[in-house]
Amino acid sequence: MTVIHRALGLVLGTLADQILSDPRRHHPVAWFGSWATTVERRTWADDHRAGARFTVAAVAPVTLAALAVEGLSRPRPWAQVATTAIATWAALGTRRLADEGATMAQRLASGDLSLAREQLPNLCGRDPSRLDAEGLGRATVESMAENTNDAGVCTLFWGAVAGVPGILTHRCLNTLDAMVGHRNERYGRFGSAAALSDDAVAWIPARITGALACATAPLVGGDRRRAWHIMRRDGAQHPSPNGGWCEAAWAGVLGIRLGGENRYGERVETRPTLGDGPRPGPAEVQRASRLVTAVTWAATGVAVAALAALGGMRGRGRRR
């Protein structure tokens, strides 16, 4: 049965990510980034329409190839399991995300800010040079919250909905957003199509991410009710249509306060306050890292349960 084998592929792919993590060299996402850079050189113009053409030209070949793989594997259930597992492993990044967060927690606990500042670029693009321990902790938790959605729940959601094409198309759009979805002179217009597309495909998963963080709060010493209250109260205050739901949920689970001034080179953004309590310290950063893993497995369970229910409904329909 197609949906059951898809579910098994998602589980095996998640397990592979948790055991093997990302490959440090020759990562498929890096290959796509090189392809997208080539397409950008040929299509760039300071124009929204040029950005839309770039987005389609970069992503369409991957989507078409994924559709071909899905079609060829459909008559062979174990081929579908294997291709879904490989795509899931290639797209997921939550083991690496949790590990990078745990490393930051250790460096903050040691009091060595120079090492902690060196660690931050592995998590986000903020300028670490002016950040103190609280700023580094906040940046780490906010990055883990958003990227649990981008590199975890989105993959599992679109894998359950659309199989290999869903997984790879989302990952491509998310990579393009990271490459060109910036509000600066070069990409303000050109990158808007990629940014809006990424926001659209992450809209539902972001709310699932927030809800699962609240649901798994007791696993990291948090309170479900408080987390749900903070997420509902503060999630929509964030300028991102998706990031606030994830960050507010993490703030509620950990009992901390996020938001404030963020520096990206010469650009400065001021974000609203999310949550109540102190800024995150090493202990909260460590708990945030554990929450990444808890939400990843919870999302895998939800995806498998949904596919199993769909498979059961289809089976009953055929028997009638």
C-alpha positions in Angstrom: 0.0 0.0 0.0 1.5 3.3 -1.1 0.9 5.4 1.9 2.1 2.8 4.3 5.4 2.4 2.5 5.7 6.2 2.3 5.3 6.3 6.1 8.0 3.6 6.5 10.3 5.7 4.3 9.8 8.8 6.5 10.6 6.8 9.7 13.8 5.3 8.2 14.8 8.7 6.8 14.4 10.3 10.2 16.2 7.5 11.9 19.1 7.9 9.4 19.3 11.6 10.1 19.4 11.0 13.9 22.1 8.3 13.6 24.2 9.6 10.7 23.4 13.4 10.7 24.2 15.4 7.6 27.1 14.6 5.4 29.8 17.3 5.9 30.9 17.0 2.3 28.9 16.6 -0.9 25.6 17.4 0.6 22.7 17.3 -1.9 21.6 20.7 -0.6 25.0 22.1 -1.5 24.7 20.7 -5.0 21.4 22.4 -5.4 22.9 25.6 -4.1 25.6 25.5 -6.8 22.9 24.9 -9.5 20.9 27.8 -8.2 23.9 30.1 -8.2 24.4 29.3 -11.9 20.8 30.0 -12.6 21.0 33.3 -10.7 24.0 34.5 -12.7 21.9 34.0 -15.9 18.6 35.4 -14.7 19.4 38.2 -12.1 17.7 41.5 -12.6 16.4 44.0 -10.0 12.9 43.0 -10.7 10.2 40.8 -9.1 9.4 39.0 -12.4 13.0 38.1 -12.9 13.0 36.6 -9.4 9.9 34.6 -10.1 11.5 33.2 -13.3 14.7 32.4 -11.4 12.7 30.5 -8.7 10.8 28.4 -11.3 14.0 27.7 -13.4 15.9 26.6 -10.3 13.3 24.4 -8.7 11.4 22.9 -11.7 14.1 20.5 -12.8 14.4 19.0 -9.3 10.6 18.7 -9.0 10.3 17.0 -12.4 13.1 14.6 -11.5 11.4 13.8 -8.2 8.1 13.2 -9.9 9.8 10.8 -12.2 11.4 8.9 -9.3 8.1 8.8 -7.5 6.3 7.4 -10.6 9.0 4.8 -11.2 9.0 3.6 -7.6 5.2 3.5 -7.1 4.8 -0.1 -8.6 7.7 -1.3 -6.4 6.8 -0.7 -2.8 10.3 -1.3 -1.4 11.7 1.1 -4.0 9.3 3.7 -2.7 10.4 3.0 0.9 14.1 3.5 -0.2 13.6 6.6 -2.3 11.4 8.3 0.4 14.0 7.4 3.1 16.9 8.8 1.1 15.0 12.0 0.3 14.0 12.4 3.9 17.5 11.9 5.2 18.9 14.3 2.6 16.4 17.0 3.5 16.3 16.7 7.3 18.8 18.6 9.3 17.6 18.4 12.9 20.3 16.1 14.3 22.9 18.6 13.1 20.8 21.5 14.4 20.5 19.9 17.9 24.2 19.1 18.0 25.2 22.7 17.1 22.9 24.0 19.8 24.3 21.6 22.4 27.8 22.7 21.4 26.8 26.3 21.9 25.4 25.4 25.4 28.7 23.9 26.4 30.7 26.9 25.2 28.4 29.3 27.0 28.6 27.2 30.2 32.4 27.3 30.0 32.3 31.1 29.9 34.5 31.3 26.7 32.7 33.9 24.7 35.2 33.8 21.9 34.5 30.1 21.2 30.8 30.8 21.6 31.0 33.6 19.0 32.8 31.2 16.6 30.0 28.7 17.0 27.1 31.1 16.1 27.6 31.2 12.3 26.9 27.4 12.3 23.4 28.3 13.5 22.4 31.7 12.0 23.6 34.7 10.0 23.7 37.3 12.8 26.9 39.2 13.6 28.3 37.6 16.7 31.0 40.1 17.4 28.8 42.4 19.5 26.8 39.7 21.3 27.2 38.9 25.0 26.3 35.5 26.5 22.6 36.4 26.7 22.6 37.6 23.0 24.4 34.4 21.9 21.9 32.2 23.8 18.9 34.1 22.4 20.2 33.8 18.8 20.8 30.1 19.3 17.4 29.3 20.7 15.6 31.5 18.0 17.5 29.7 15.3 16.8 26.3 16.6 13.1 27.1 16.9 12.8 28.3 13.3 15.0 25.7 11.8 13.2 22.8 13.5 10.3 23.8 11.2 12.4 24.5 8.1 14.8 21.6 8.4 12.5 19.1 10.1 8.7 19.4 10.3 8.3 20.9 6.8 10.2 17.9 5.4 8.0 15.4 7.2 4.8 17.3 6.4 5.4 17.6 2.7 6.8 14.0 2.6 3.5 12.8 4.0 1.4 14.9 1.7 3.4 14.5 -1.6 6.2 12.0 -1.1 9.6 12.6 -2.7 8.4 15.6 -4.9 7.0 17.3 -1.8 10.2 16.8 0.2 12.6 18.0 -2.5 10.5 20.9 -3.7 10.2 22.3 -0.2 13.9 21.9 0.5 14.8 23.7 -2.8 12.4 26.6 -1.9 13.8 26.9 1.6 17.4 26.9 0.2 16.5 29.6 -2.3 15.0 31.7 0.5 18.3 31.4 2.5 20.3 32.4 -0.6 18.2 35.3 -2.0 15.3 36.0 0.3 17.1 39.0 1.9 15.8 42.6 2.3 18.8 44.3 0.8 19.7 46.2 -2.3 20.5 43.2 -4.5 17.7 40.8 -3.4 14.9 43.1 -2.2 12.9 42.6 -5.4 14.7 39.6 -7.0 14.4 37.4 -4.0 10.8 38.2 -3.1 9.3 35.2 -5.1 11.6 32.7 -3.4 10.8 34.2 0.1 7.0 34.3 -0.5 7.1 30.7 -1.8 9.0 29.5 1.2 6.6 31.3 3.5 3.7 29.7 1.8 4.9 26.1 2.0 6.0 26.5 5.6 2.7 28.1 6.8 1.0 25.0 8.0 4.1 23.2 9.2 5.1 26.2 11.4 1.9 26.0 13.3 2.3 22.2 13.7 5.9 22.9 14.9 4.6 25.3 17.6 1.8 22.9 18.7 4.2 19.9 18.9 6.7 22.0 20.9 3.9 22.7 23.4 2.8 19.1 23.5 6.3 17.8 24.2 7.1 20.5 26.7 7.2 18.1 29.7 10.0 16.1 28.0 12.4 19.1 28.5 11.0 20.3 31.9 8.4 22.7 30.4 4.7 23.3 31.0 2.2 22.6 28.3 -0.3 25.2 29.4 2.2 28.0 29.7 3.8 27.1 26.4 0.4 27.1 24.6 -0.6 30.4 26.2 2.7 32.1 25.2 2.5 30.8 21.7 -1.1 31.9 21.2 -0.4 35.3 22.8 2.9 36.2 21.1 3.2 34.1 17.9 1.6 36.6 15.6 3.7 39.5 16.8 6.8 38.3 14.8 7.4 40.0 11.4 7.6 36.5 9.8 4.3 34.8 9.2 5.8 31.5 10.4 8.9 32.2 12.6 6.9 33.7 15.5 4.9 30.6 16.1 8.0 28.5 16.5 10.0 31.0 18.6 7.0 31.9 20.9 6.4 28.2 21.5 10.1 27.6 22.4 10.0 30.7 24.7 6.9 29.3 26.4 8.3 25.8 26.8 11.6 27.1 28.3 10.1 29.9 30.4 12.4 32.5 28.7 12.1 35.8 26.8 13.1 36.1 23.1 13.2 38.9 20.7 15.1 42.2 20.5 17.8 43.7 18.3 19.3 41.5 15.6 22.3 42.6 13.6 23.1 41.2 10.1 26.2 43.1 9.1 25.2 46.7 8.6 21.5 45.9 8.8 19.7 46.0 12.1 16.2 44.6 12.9 14.3 45.0 16.1 12.0 42.1 16.9 9.1 42.1 19.4 9.4 40.4 22.7 8.2 36.8 22.8 7.6 35.1 26.1 8.2 36.0 29.8 11.1 35.5 32.0 14.9 35.8 31.7 17.0 35.6 28.6 18.2 32.1 27.9 21.4 30.8 29.6 23.4 27.7 28.9 20.8 25.4 30.6 18.0 26.8 28.5 20.0 26.4 25.3 20.7 22.8 26.2 17.0 22.2 26.8 16.1 23.9 23.5 18.5 21.5 21.8 16.6 18.5 23.3 13.3 20.1 22.2 14.5 20.0 18.6 14.8 16.2 18.8 11.5 15.8 20.7 9.6 17.8 18.1 11.2 16.0 15.2 10.1 12.6 16.5 6.7 13.9 17.4 6.3 15.2 13.9 7.4 11.8 12.5 4.8 10.1 14.7 2.0 12.5 13.5 3.0 12.0 9.8 3.0 8.2 10.2 -0.3 8.2 12.1 -2.0 10.4 9.4 -0.7 8.1 6.6 -1.8 5.0 8.5 -5.3 6.5 8.9 -5.4 7.4 5.3 -4.3 3.9 4.3 -7.0 2.4 6.5 -9.7 4.6 4.9 -8.6 3.6 1.4 -8.6 -0.1 2.4 -12.2 0.1 3.8 -13.3 2.0 0.6 -12.0 -0.8 -1.6 -13.8 -3.5 0.4 -17.2 -1.8 -0.1 
